[in-house]
């Protein structure tokens, strides 16, 4: 199941860029990431008994680290 979700997440990040308008594609990709990160925080809260604020903080911090790594790698 986790492999399927990983594939769906990757497709959700990449498929919008088949749209010729870069800004629209980026907006859709950002929306997909927002929904994905919210779902992760919700699952941690509900099924792993992590307090919602802590789960949200972990997801936001993790997302920020991934974004920073992407920016650094992209500028290399």
mmCIF file of the N, C-alpha and C atoms, coordinates in Angstrom:
data_MODEL
# 
_entry.id   MODEL 
# 
loop_
_atom_site.group_PDB 
_atom_site.id 
_atom_site.type_symbol 
_atom_site.label_atom_id 
_atom_site.label_alt_id 
_atom_site.label_comp_id 
_atom_site.label_asym_id 
_atom_site.label_entity_id 
_atom_site.label_seq_id 
_atom_site.pdbx_PDB_ins_code 
_atom_site.Cartn_x 
_atom_site.Cartn_y 
_atom_site.Cartn_z 
_atom_site.occupancy 
_atom_site.B_iso_or_equiv 
_atom_site.pdbx_formal_charge 
_atom_site.auth_seq_id 
_atom_site.auth_comp_id 
_atom_site.auth_asym_id 
_atom_site.auth_atom_id 
_atom_site.pdbx_PDB_model_num 
ATOM 1   N N  . UNK A 1 1  ? 0.816  -1.198 0.000   1.00 0.00 ? 1  UNK A N  1 
ATOM 2   C CA . UNK A 1 1  ? 0.000  0.000  0.000   1.00 0.00 ? 1  UNK A CA 1 
ATOM 3   C C  . UNK A 1 1  ? 0.860  1.264  0.000   1.00 0.00 ? 1  UNK A C  1 
ATOM 4   N N  . UNK A 1 2  ? 1.989  1.231  0.721   1.00 0.00 ? 2  UNK A N  1 
ATOM 5   C CA . UNK A 1 2  ? 2.809  2.445  0.773   1.00 0.00 ? 2  UNK A CA 1 
ATOM 6   C C  . UNK A 1 2  ? 3.462  2.735  -0.577  1.00 0.00 ? 2  UNK A C  1 
ATOM 7   N N  . UNK A 1 3  ? 3.764  1.684  -1.342  1.00 0.00 ? 3  UNK A N  1 
ATOM 8   C CA . UNK A 1 3  ? 4.320  1.893  -2.680  1.00 0.00 ? 3  UNK A CA 1 
ATOM 9   C C  . UNK A 1 3  ? 3.325  2.561  -3.606  1.00 0.00 ? 3  UNK A C  1 
ATOM 10  N N  . UNK A 1 4  ? 2.060  2.171  -3.467  1.00 0.00 ? 4  UNK A N  1 
ATOM 11  C CA . UNK A 1 4  ? 1.003  2.776  -4.290  1.00 0.00 ? 4  UNK A CA 1 
ATOM 12  C C  . UNK A 1 4  ? 0.843  4.249  -3.926  1.00 0.00 ? 4  UNK A C  1 
ATOM 13  N N  . UNK A 1 5  ? 0.852  4.549  -2.637  1.00 0.00 ? 5  UNK A N  1 
ATOM 14  C CA . UNK A 1 5  ? 0.695  5.936  -2.208  1.00 0.00 ? 5  UNK A CA 1 
ATOM 15  C C  . UNK A 1 5  ? 1.905  6.779  -2.634  1.00 0.00 ? 5  UNK A C  1 
ATOM 16  N N  . UNK A 1 6  ? 3.096  6.186  -2.602  1.00 0.00 ? 6  UNK A N  1 
ATOM 17  C CA . UNK A 1 6  ? 4.287  6.904  -3.063  1.00 0.00 ? 6  UNK A CA 1 
ATOM 18  C C  . UNK A 1 6  ? 4.173  7.225  -4.546  1.00 0.00 ? 6  UNK A C  1 
ATOM 19  N N  . UNK A 1 7  ? 3.706  6.244  -5.320  1.00 0.00 ? 7  UNK A N  1 
ATOM 20  C CA . UNK A 1 7  ? 3.533  6.465  -6.762  1.00 0.00 ? 7  UNK A CA 1 
ATOM 21  C C  . UNK A 1 7  ? 2.488  7.543  -7.025  1.00 0.00 ? 7  UNK A C  1 
ATOM 22  N N  . UNK A 1 8  ? 1.368  7.498  -6.310  1.00 0.00 ? 8  UNK A N  1 
ATOM 23  C CA . UNK A 1 8  ? 0.324  8.512  -6.496  1.00 0.00 ? 8  UNK A CA 1 
ATOM 24  C C  . UNK A 1 8  ? 0.829  9.901  -6.110  1.00 0.00 ? 8  UNK A C  1 
ATOM 25  N N  . UNK A 1 9  ? 1.597  9.978  -5.029  1.00 0.00 ? 9  UNK A N  1 
ATOM 26  C CA . UNK A 1 9  ? 2.161  11.267 -4.625  1.00 0.00 ? 9  UNK A CA 1 
ATOM 27  C C  . UNK A 1 9  ? 3.112  11.815 -5.671  1.00 0.00 ? 9  UNK A C  1 
ATOM 28  N N  . UNK A 1 10 ? 3.970  10.954 -6.195  1.00 0.00 ? 10 UNK A N  1 
ATOM 29  C CA . UNK A 1 10 ? 4.901  11.388 -7.244  1.00 0.00 ? 10 UNK A CA 1 
ATOM 30  C C  . UNK A 1 10 ? 4.177  11.847 -8.490  1.00 0.00 ? 10 UNK A C  1 
ATOM 31  N N  . UNK A 1 11 ? 3.141  11.113 -8.871  1.00 0.00 ? 11 UNK A N  1 
ATOM 32  C CA . UNK A 1 11 ? 2.351  11.518 -10.037 1.00 0.00 ? 11 UNK A CA 1 
ATOM 33  C C  . UNK A 1 11 ? 1.641  12.843 -9.778  1.00 0.00 ? 11 UNK A C  1 
ATOM 34  N N  . UNK A 1 12 ? 1.129  13.012 -8.560  1.00 0.00 ? 12 UNK A N  1 
ATOM 35  C CA . UNK A 1 12 ? 0.450  14.255 -8.216  1.00 0.00 ? 12 UNK A CA 1 
ATOM 36  C C  . UNK A 1 12 ? 1.370  15.459 -8.269  1.00 0.00 ? 12 UNK A C  1 
ATOM 37  N N  . UNK A 1 13 ? 2.666  15.239 -7.995  1.00 0.00 ? 13 UNK A N  1 
ATOM 38  C CA . UNK A 1 13 ? 3.629  16.337 -8.052  1.00 0.00 ? 13 UNK A CA 1 
ATOM 39  C C  . UNK A 1 13 ? 4.072  16.613 -9.479  1.00 0.00 ? 13 UNK A C  1 
ATOM 40  N N  . UNK A 1 14 ? 4.148  15.567 -10.302 1.00 0.00 ? 14 UNK A N  1 
ATOM 41  C CA . UNK A 1 14 ? 4.733  15.704 -11.639 1.00 0.00 ? 14 UNK A CA 1 
ATOM 42  C C  . UNK A 1 14 ? 3.709  15.955 -12.745 1.00 0.00 ? 14 UNK A C  1 
ATOM 43  N N  . UNK A 1 15 ? 2.562  15.307 -12.687 1.00 0.00 ? 15 UNK A N  1 
ATOM 44  C CA . UNK A 1 15 ? 1.585  15.413 -13.777 1.00 0.00 ? 15 UNK A CA 1 
ATOM 45  C C  . UNK A 1 15 ? 1.105  16.835 -14.070 1.00 0.00 ? 15 UNK A C  1 
ATOM 46  N N  . UNK A 1 16 ? 0.968  17.698 -13.066 1.00 0.00 ? 16 UNK A N  1 
ATOM 47  C CA . UNK A 1 16 ? 0.531  19.059 -13.409 1.00 0.00 ? 16 UNK A CA 1 
ATOM 48  C C  . UNK A 1 16 ? 1.449  19.756 -14.409 1.00 0.00 ? 16 UNK A C  1 
ATOM 49  N N  . UNK A 1 17 ? 2.712  19.362 -14.470 1.00 0.00 ? 17 UNK A N  1 
ATOM 50  C CA . UNK A 1 17 ? 3.655  20.026 -15.374 1.00 0.00 ? 17 UNK A CA 1 
ATOM 51  C C  . UNK A 1 17 ? 3.485  19.596 -16.826 1.00 0.00 ? 17 UNK A C  1 
ATOM 52  N N  . UNK A 1 18 ? 2.505  18.753 -17.092 1.00 0.00 ? 18 UNK A N  1 
ATOM 53  C CA . UNK A 1 18 ? 2.113  18.487 -18.476 1.00 0.00 ? 18 UNK A CA 1 
ATOM 54  C C  . UNK A 1 18 ? 1.259  19.634 -19.011 1.00 0.00 ? 18 UNK A C  1 
ATOM 55  N N  . UNK A 1 19 ? 0.761  20.484 -18.102 1.00 0.00 ? 19 UNK A N  1 
ATOM 56  C CA . UNK A 1 19 ? 0.002  21.672 -18.495 1.00 0.00 ? 19 UNK A CA 1 
ATOM 57  C C  . UNK A 1 19 ? 1.006  22.708 -19.011 1.00 0.00 ? 19 UNK A C  1 
ATOM 58  N N  . UNK A 1 20 ? 0.766  23.293 -20.170 1.00 0.00 ? 20 UNK A N  1 
ATOM 59  C CA . UNK A 1 20 ? 1.734  24.243 -20.743 1.00 0.00 ? 20 UNK A CA 1 
ATOM 60  C C  . UNK A 1 20 ? 1.970  25.498 -19.896 1.00 0.00 ? 20 UNK A C  1 
ATOM 61  N N  . UNK A 1 21 ? 0.978  25.926 -19.134 1.00 0.00 ? 21 UNK A N  1 
ATOM 62  C CA . UNK A 1 21 ? 1.115  27.133 -18.317 1.00 0.00 ? 21 UNK A CA 1 
ATOM 63  C C  . UNK A 1 21 ? 1.860  26.782 -17.023 1.00 0.00 ? 21 UNK A C  1 
ATOM 64  N N  . UNK A 1 22 ? 3.097  27.269 -16.895 1.00 0.00 ? 22 UNK A N  1 
ATOM 65  C CA . UNK A 1 22 ? 3.949  26.927 -15.753 1.00 0.00 ? 22 UNK A CA 1 
ATOM 66  C C  . UNK A 1 22 ? 3.324  27.340 -14.428 1.00 0.00 ? 22 UNK A C  1 
ATOM 67  N N  . UNK A 1 23 ? 2.767  28.547 -14.360 1.00 0.00 ? 23 UNK A N  1 
ATOM 68  C CA . UNK A 1 23 ? 2.228  29.047 -13.098 1.00 0.00 ? 23 UNK A CA 1 
ATOM 69  C C  . UNK A 1 23 ? 0.990  28.269 -12.666 1.00 0.00 ? 23 UNK A C  1 
ATOM 70  N N  . UNK A 1 24 ? 0.134  27.899 -13.610 1.00 0.00 ? 24 UNK A N  1 
ATOM 71  C CA . UNK A 1 24 ? -1.027 27.068 -13.285 1.00 0.00 ? 24 UNK A CA 1 
ATOM 72  C C  . UNK A 1 24 ? -0.574 25.691 -12.810 1.00 0.00 ? 24 UNK A C  1 
ATOM 73  N N  . UNK A 1 25 ? 0.398  25.111 -13.499 1.00 0.00 ? 25 UNK A N  1 
ATOM 74  C CA . UNK A 1 25 ? 0.913  23.796 -13.114 1.00 0.00 ? 25 UNK A CA 1 
ATOM 75  C C  . UNK A 1 25 ? 1.513  23.840 -11.712 1.00 0.00 ? 25 UNK A C  1 
ATOM 76  N N  . UNK A 1 26 ? 2.255  24.893 -11.415 1.00 0.00 ? 26 UNK A N  1 
ATOM 77  C CA . UNK A 1 26 ? 2.863  25.028 -10.093 1.00 0.00 ? 26 UNK A CA 1 
ATOM 78  C C  . UNK A 1 26 ? 1.795  25.206 -9.022  1.00 0.00 ? 26 UNK A C  1 
ATOM 79  N N  . UNK A 1 27 ? 0.758  25.977 -9.308  1.00 0.00 ? 27 UNK A N  1 
ATOM 80  C CA . UNK A 1 27 ? -0.336 26.163 -8.349  1.00 0.00 ? 27 UNK A CA 1 
ATOM 81  C C  . UNK A 1 27 ? -1.020 24.834 -8.048  1.00 0.00 ? 27 UNK A C  1 
ATOM 82  N N  . UNK A 1 28 ? -1.252 24.040 -9.068  1.00 0.00 ? 28 UNK A N  1 
ATOM 83  C CA . UNK A 1 28 ? -1.883 22.732 -8.867  1.00 0.00 ? 28 UNK A CA 1 
ATOM 84  C C  . UNK A 1 28 ? -0.961 21.827 -8.053  1.00 0.00 ? 28 UNK A C  1 
ATOM 85  N N  . UNK A 1 29 ? 0.334  21.831 -8.373  1.00 0.00 ? 29 UNK A N  1 
ATOM 86  C CA . UNK A 1 29 ? 1.289  21.007 -7.633  1.00 0.00 ? 29 UNK A CA 1 
ATOM 87  C C  . UNK A 1 29 ? 1.365  21.436 -6.167  1.00 0.00 ? 29 UNK A C  1 
ATOM 88  N N  . UNK A 1 30 ? 1.342  22.725 -5.904  1.00 0.00 ? 30 UNK A N  1 
ATOM 89  C CA . UNK A 1 30 ? 1.359  23.227 -4.524  1.00 0.00 ? 30 UNK A CA 1 
ATOM 90  C C  . UNK A 1 30 ? 0.103  22.772 -3.787  1.00 0.00 ? 30 UNK A C  1 
ATOM 91  N N  . UNK A 1 31 ? -1.035 22.821 -4.448  1.00 0.00 ? 31 UNK A N  1 
ATOM 92  C CA . UNK A 1 31 ? -2.278 22.353 -3.835  1.00 0.00 ? 31 UNK A CA 1 
ATOM 93  C C  . UNK A 1 31 ? -2.184 20.865 -3.496  1.00 0.00 ? 31 UNK A C  1 
ATOM 94  N N  . UNK A 1 32 ? -1.634 20.074 -4.412  1.00 0.00 ? 32 UNK A N  1 
ATOM 95  C CA . UNK A 1 32 ? -1.473 18.632 -4.170  1.00 0.00 ? 32 UNK A CA 1 
ATOM 96  C C  . UNK A 1 32 ? -0.578 18.402 -2.953  1.00 0.00 ? 32 UNK A C  1 
ATOM 97  N N  . UNK A 1 33 ? 0.514  19.137 -2.859  1.00 0.00 ? 33 UNK A N  1 
ATOM 98  C CA . UNK A 1 33 ? 1.419  18.999 -1.716  1.00 0.00 ? 33 UNK A CA 1 
ATOM 99  C C  . UNK A 1 33 ? 0.710  19.396 -0.428  1.00 0.00 ? 33 UNK A C  1 
ATOM 100 N N  . UNK A 1 34 ? -0.068 20.472 -0.450  1.00 0.00 ? 34 UNK A N  1 
ATOM 101 C CA . UNK A 1 34 ? -0.812 20.904 0.736   1.00 0.00 ? 34 UNK A CA 1 
ATOM 102 C C  . UNK A 1 34 ? -1.752 19.805 1.213   1.00 0.00 ? 34 UNK A C  1 
ATOM 103 N N  . UNK A 1 35 ? -2.518 19.231 0.306   1.00 0.00 ? 35 UNK A N  1 
ATOM 104 C CA . UNK A 1 35 ? -3.454 18.158 0.668   1.00 0.00 ? 35 UNK A CA 1 
ATOM 105 C C  . UNK A 1 35 ? -2.687 16.948 1.198   1.00 0.00 ? 35 UNK A C  1 
ATOM 106 N N  . UNK A 1 36 ? -1.594 16.622 0.551   1.00 0.00 ? 36 UNK A N  1 
ATOM 107 C CA . UNK A 1 36 ? -0.784 15.476 0.957   1.00 0.00 ? 36 UNK A CA 1 
ATOM 108 C C  . UNK A 1 36 ? -0.223 15.671 2.370   1.00 0.00 ? 36 UNK A C  1 
ATOM 109 N N  . UNK A 1 37 ? 0.327  16.834 2.654   1.00 0.00 ? 37 UNK A N  1 
ATOM 110 C CA . UNK A 1 37 ? 0.896  17.086 3.975   1.00 0.00 ? 37 UNK A CA 1 
ATOM 111 C C  . UNK A 1 37 ? -0.186 17.141 5.047   1.00 0.00 ? 37 UNK A C  1 
ATOM 112 N N  . UNK A 1 38 ? -1.342 17.696 4.721   1.00 0.00 ? 38 UNK A N  1 
ATOM 113 C CA . UNK A 1 38 ? -2.449 17.706 5.673   1.00 0.00 ? 38 UNK A CA 1 
ATOM 114 C C  . UNK A 1 38 ? -2.881 16.275 5.984   1.00 0.00 ? 38 UNK A C  1 
ATOM 115 N N  . UNK A 1 39 ? -2.941 15.429 4.967   1.00 0.00 ? 39 UNK A N  1 
ATOM 116 C CA . UNK A 1 39 ? -3.334 14.032 5.169   1.00 0.00 ? 39 UNK A CA 1 
ATOM 117 C C  . UNK A 1 39 ? -2.333 13.311 6.067   1.00 0.00 ? 39 UNK A C  1 
ATOM 118 N N  . UNK A 1 40 ? -1.045 13.584 5.881   1.00 0.00 ? 40 UNK A N  1 
ATOM 119 C CA . UNK A 1 40 ? -0.029 12.955 6.724   1.00 0.00 ? 40 UNK A CA 1 
ATOM 120 C C  . UNK A 1 40 ? -0.215 13.378 8.179   1.00 0.00 ? 40 UNK A C  1 
ATOM 121 N N  . UNK A 1 41 ? -0.435 14.667 8.417   1.00 0.00 ? 41 UNK A N  1 
ATOM 122 C CA . UNK A 1 41 ? -0.648 15.152 9.784   1.00 0.00 ? 41 UNK A CA 1 
ATOM 123 C C  . UNK A 1 41 ? -1.908 14.538 10.382  1.00 0.00 ? 41 UNK A C  1 
ATOM 124 N N  . UNK A 1 42 ? -2.966 14.430 9.594   1.00 0.00 ? 42 UNK A N  1 
ATOM 125 C CA . UNK A 1 42 ? -4.217 13.833 10.067  1.00 0.00 ? 42 UNK A CA 1 
ATOM 126 C C  . UNK A 1 42 ? -4.007 12.369 10.449  1.00 0.00 ? 42 UNK A C  1 
ATOM 127 N N  . UNK A 1 43 ? -3.314 11.620 9.602   1.00 0.00 ? 43 UNK A N  1 
ATOM 128 C CA . UNK A 1 43 ? -3.075 10.198 9.869   1.00 0.00 ? 43 UNK A CA 1 
ATOM 129 C C  . UNK A 1 43 ? -2.219 10.028 11.120  1.00 0.00 ? 43 UNK A C  1 
ATOM 130 N N  . UNK A 1 44 ? -1.189 10.862 11.270  1.00 0.00 ? 44 UNK A N  1 
ATOM 131 C CA . UNK A 1 44 ? -0.362 10.785 12.475  1.00 0.00 ? 44 UNK A CA 1 
ATOM 132 C C  . UNK A 1 44 ? -1.193 11.067 13.717  1.00 0.00 ? 44 UNK A C  1 
ATOM 133 N N  . UNK A 1 45 ? -2.066 12.045 13.630  1.00 0.00 ? 45 UNK A N  1 
ATOM 134 C CA . UNK A 1 45 ? -2.901 12.406 14.767  1.00 0.00 ? 45 UNK A CA 1 
ATOM 135 C C  . UNK A 1 45 ? -3.906 11.311 15.098  1.00 0.00 ? 45 UNK A C  1 
ATOM 136 N N  . UNK A 1 46 ? -4.565 10.803 14.101  1.00 0.00 ? 46 UNK A N  1 
ATOM 137 C CA . UNK A 1 46 ? -5.658 9.855  14.344  1.00 0.00 ? 46 UNK A CA 1 
ATOM 138 C C  . UNK A 1 46 ? -5.178 8.445  14.667  1.00 0.00 ? 46 UNK A C  1 
ATOM 139 N N  . UNK A 1 47 ? -4.235 7.944  13.902  1.00 0.00 ? 47 UNK A N  1 
ATOM 140 C CA . UNK A 1 47 ? -3.866 6.540  14.031  1.00 0.00 ? 47 UNK A CA 1 
ATOM 141 C C  . UNK A 1 47 ? -2.577 6.305  14.813  1.00 0.00 ? 47 UNK A C  1 
ATOM 142 N N  . UNK A 1 48 ? -1.752 7.324  14.943  1.00 0.00 ? 48 UNK A N  1 
ATOM 143 C CA . UNK A 1 48 ? -0.493 7.163  15.668  1.00 0.00 ? 48 UNK A CA 1 
ATOM 144 C C  . UNK A 1 48 ? -0.520 7.916  16.993  1.00 0.00 ? 48 UNK A C  1 
ATOM 145 N N  . UNK A 1 49 ? -1.667 8.516  17.304  1.00 0.00 ? 49 UNK A N  1 
ATOM 146 C CA . UNK A 1 49 ? -1.906 9.218  18.562  1.00 0.00 ? 49 UNK A CA 1 
ATOM 147 C C  . UNK A 1 49 ? -0.899 10.347 18.818  1.00 0.00 ? 49 UNK A C  1 
ATOM 148 N N  . UNK A 1 50 ? -0.442 10.977 17.749  1.00 0.00 ? 50 UNK A N  1 
ATOM 149 C CA . UNK A 1 50 ? 0.430  12.144 17.872  1.00 0.00 ? 50 UNK A CA 1 
ATOM 150 C C  . UNK A 1 50 ? -0.467 13.367 18.040  1.00 0.00 ? 50 UNK A C  1 
ATOM 151 N N  . UNK A 1 51 ? -0.197 14.218 19.022  1.00 0.00 ? 51 UNK A N  1 
ATOM 152 C CA . UNK A 1 51 ? -1.000 15.440 19.139  1.00 0.00 ? 51 UNK A CA 1 
ATOM 153 C C  . UNK A 1 51 ? -0.978 16.213 17.817  1.00 0.00 ? 51 UNK A C  1 
ATOM 154 N N  . UNK A 1 52 ? -2.133 16.796 17.451  1.00 0.00 ? 52 UNK A N  1 
ATOM 155 C CA . UNK A 1 52 ? -2.255 17.407 16.126  1.00 0.00 ? 52 UNK A CA 1 
ATOM 156 C C  . UNK A 1 52 ? -1.235 18.517 15.909  1.00 0.00 ? 52 UNK A C  1 
ATOM 157 N N  . UNK A 1 53 ? -1.005 19.359 16.912  1.00 0.00 ? 53 UNK A N  1 
ATOM 158 C CA . UNK A 1 53 ? -0.036 20.447 16.749  1.00 0.00 ? 53 UNK A CA 1 
ATOM 159 C C  . UNK A 1 53 ? 1.358  19.893 16.479  1.00 0.00 ? 53 UNK A C  1 
ATOM 160 N N  . UNK A 1 54 ? 1.735  18.851 17.220  1.00 0.00 ? 54 UNK A N  1 
ATOM 161 C CA . UNK A 1 54 ? 3.059  18.247 17.018  1.00 0.00 ? 54 UNK A CA 1 
ATOM 162 C C  . UNK A 1 54 ? 3.163  17.608 15.637  1.00 0.00 ? 54 UNK A C  1 
ATOM 163 N N  . UNK A 1 55 ? 2.115  16.893 15.221  1.00 0.00 ? 55 UNK A N  1 
ATOM 164 C CA . UNK A 1 55 ? 2.119  16.270 13.891  1.00 0.00 ? 55 UNK A CA 1 
ATOM 165 C C  . UNK A 1 55 ? 2.241  17.334 12.811  1.00 0.00 ? 55 UNK A C  1 
ATOM 166 N N  . UNK A 1 56 ? 1.503  18.419 12.964  1.00 0.00 ? 56 UNK A N  1 
ATOM 167 C CA . UNK A 1 56 ? 1.554  19.509 11.988  1.00 0.00 ? 56 UNK A CA 1 
ATOM 168 C C  . UNK A 1 56 ? 2.944  20.139 11.958  1.00 0.00 ? 56 UNK A C  1 
ATOM 169 N N  . UNK A 1 57 ? 3.522  20.359 13.124  1.00 0.00 ? 57 UNK A N  1 
ATOM 170 C CA . UNK A 1 57 ? 4.865  20.934 13.205  1.00 0.00 ? 57 UNK A CA 1 
ATOM 171 C C  . UNK A 1 57 ? 5.887  20.028 12.516  1.00 0.00 ? 57 UNK A C  1 
ATOM 172 N N  . UNK A 1 58 ? 5.795  18.722 12.757  1.00 0.00 ? 58 UNK A N  1 
ATOM 173 C CA . UNK A 1 58 ? 6.722  17.778 12.127  1.00 0.00 ? 58 UNK A CA 1 
ATOM 174 C C  . UNK A 1 58 ? 6.579  17.804 10.609  1.00 0.00 ? 58 UNK A C  1 
ATOM 175 N N  . UNK A 1 59 ? 5.347  17.831 10.130  1.00 0.00 ? 59 UNK A N  1 
ATOM 176 C CA . UNK A 1 59 ? 5.099  17.817 8.689   1.00 0.00 ? 59 UNK A CA 1 
ATOM 177 C C  . UNK A 1 59 ? 5.575  19.120 8.052   1.00 0.00 ? 59 UNK A C  1 
ATOM 178 N N  . UNK A 1 60 ? 5.295  20.247 8.685   1.00 0.00 ? 60 UNK A N  1 
ATOM 179 C CA . UNK A 1 60 ? 5.719  21.544 8.139   1.00 0.00 ? 60 UNK A CA 1 
ATOM 180 C C  . UNK A 1 60 ? 7.244  21.645 8.139   1.00 0.00 ? 60 UNK A C  1 
ATOM 181 N N  . UNK A 1 61 ? 7.880  21.234 9.228   1.00 0.00 ? 61 UNK A N  1 
ATOM 182 C CA . UNK A 1 61 ? 9.342  21.282 9.293   1.00 0.00 ? 61 UNK A CA 1 
ATOM 183 C C  . UNK A 1 61 ? 9.959  20.343 8.252   1.00 0.00 ? 61 UNK A C  1 
ATOM 184 N N  . UNK A 1 62 ? 9.422  19.131 8.142   1.00 0.00 ? 62 UNK A N  1 
ATOM 185 C CA . UNK A 1 62 ? 9.915  18.190 7.132   1.00 0.00 ? 62 UNK A CA 1 
ATOM 186 C C  . UNK A 1 62 ? 9.727  18.722 5.726   1.00 0.00 ? 62 UNK A C  1 
ATOM 187 N N  . UNK A 1 63 ? 8.569  19.311 5.458   1.00 0.00 ? 63 UNK A N  1 
ATOM 188 C CA . UNK A 1 63 ? 8.308  19.897 4.142   1.00 0.00 ? 63 UNK A CA 1 
ATOM 189 C C  . UNK A 1 63 ? 9.250  21.047 3.840   1.00 0.00 ? 63 UNK A C  1 
ATOM 190 N N  . UNK A 1 64 ? 9.546  21.858 4.848   1.00 0.00 ? 64 UNK A N  1 
ATOM 191 C CA . UNK A 1 64 ? 10.472 22.982 4.654   1.00 0.00 ? 64 UNK A CA 1 
ATOM 192 C C  . UNK A 1 64 ? 11.880 22.479 4.348   1.00 0.00 ? 64 UNK A C  1 
ATOM 193 N N  . UNK A 1 65 ? 12.298 21.400 5.010   1.00 0.00 ? 65 UNK A N  1 
ATOM 194 C CA . UNK A 1 65 ? 13.619 20.829 4.736   1.00 0.00 ? 65 UNK A CA 1 
ATOM 195 C C  . UNK A 1 65 ? 13.699 20.271 3.319   1.00 0.00 ? 65 UNK A C  1 
ATOM 196 N N  . UNK A 1 66 ? 12.637 19.606 2.882   1.00 0.00 ? 66 UNK A N  1 
ATOM 197 C CA . UNK A 1 66 ? 12.604 19.072 1.515   1.00 0.00 ? 66 UNK A CA 1 
ATOM 198 C C  . UNK A 1 66 ? 12.633 20.222 0.509   1.00 0.00 ? 66 UNK A C  1 
ATOM 199 N N  . UNK A 1 67 ? 11.873 21.284 0.765   1.00 0.00 ? 67 UNK A N  1 
ATOM 200 C CA . UNK A 1 67 ? 11.873 22.449 -0.123  1.00 0.00 ? 67 UNK A CA 1 
ATOM 201 C C  . UNK A 1 67 ? 13.266 23.076 -0.194  1.00 0.00 ? 67 UNK A C  1 
ATOM 202 N N  . UNK A 1 68 ? 13.906 23.243 0.962   1.00 0.00 ? 68 UNK A N  1 
ATOM 203 C CA . UNK A 1 68 ? 15.249 23.832 0.987   1.00 0.00 ? 68 UNK A CA 1 
ATOM 204 C C  . UNK A 1 68 ? 16.245 22.962 0.221   1.00 0.00 ? 68 UNK A C  1 
ATOM 205 N N  . UNK A 1 69 ? 16.155 21.648 0.403   1.00 0.00 ? 69 UNK A N  1 
ATOM 206 C CA . UNK A 1 69 ? 17.055 20.748 -0.329  1.00 0.00 ? 69 UNK A CA 1 
ATOM 207 C C  . UNK A 1 69 ? 16.812 20.855 -1.830  1.00 0.00 ? 69 UNK A C  1 
ATOM 208 N N  . UNK A 1 70 ? 15.553 20.931 -2.234  1.00 0.00 ? 70 UNK A N  1 
ATOM 209 C CA . UNK A 1 70 ? 15.231 21.071 -3.656  1.00 0.00 ? 70 UNK A CA 1 
ATOM 210 C C  . UNK A 1 70 ? 15.773 22.358 -4.244  1.00 0.00 ? 70 UNK A C  1 
ATOM 211 N N  . UNK A 1 71 ? 15.675 23.438 -3.487  1.00 0.00 ? 71 UNK A N  1 
ATOM 212 C CA . UNK A 1 71 ? 16.194 24.726 -3.961  1.00 0.00 ? 71 UNK A CA 1 
ATOM 213 C C  . UNK A 1 71 ? 17.716 24.669 -4.084  1.00 0.00 ? 71 UNK A C  1 
ATOM 214 N N  . UNK A 1 72 ? 18.372 24.099 -3.073  1.00 0.00 ? 72 UNK A N  1 
ATOM 215 C CA . UNK A 1 72 ? 19.835 24.004 -3.118  1.00 0.00 ? 72 UNK A CA 1 
ATOM 216 C C  . UNK A 1 72 ? 20.307 23.111 -4.261  1.00 0.00 ? 72 UNK A C  1 
ATOM 217 N N  . UNK A 1 73 ? 19.651 21.986 -4.449  1.00 0.00 ? 73 UNK A N  1 
ATOM 218 C CA . UNK A 1 73 ? 20.031 21.077 -5.534  1.00 0.00 ? 73 UNK A CA 1 
ATOM 219 C C  . UNK A 1 73 ? 19.733 21.720 -6.888  1.00 0.00 ? 73 UNK A C  1 
ATOM 220 N N  . UNK A 1 74 ? 18.610 22.409 -6.980  1.00 0.00 ? 74 UNK A N  1 
ATOM 221 C CA . UNK A 1 74 ? 18.240 23.058 -8.233  1.00 0.00 ? 74 UNK A CA 1 
ATOM 222 C C  . UNK A 1 74 ? 19.184 24.174 -8.635  1.00 0.00 ? 74 UNK A C  1 
ATOM 223 N N  . UNK A 1 75 ? 19.799 24.807 -7.653  1.00 0.00 ? 75 UNK A N  1 
ATOM 224 C CA . UNK A 1 75 ? 20.733 25.898 -7.938  1.00 0.00 ? 75 UNK A CA 1 
ATOM 225 C C  . UNK A 1 75 ? 22.172 25.429 -8.090  1.00 0.00 ? 75 UNK A C  1 
ATOM 226 N N  . UNK A 1 76 ? 22.410 24.139 -7.921  1.00 0.00 ? 76 UNK A N  1 
ATOM 227 C CA . UNK A 1 76 ? 23.794 23.612 -7.999  1.00 0.00 ? 76 UNK A CA 1 
ATOM 228 C C  . UNK A 1 76 ? 24.271 23.540 -9.434  1.00 0.00 ? 76 UNK A C  1 
# 
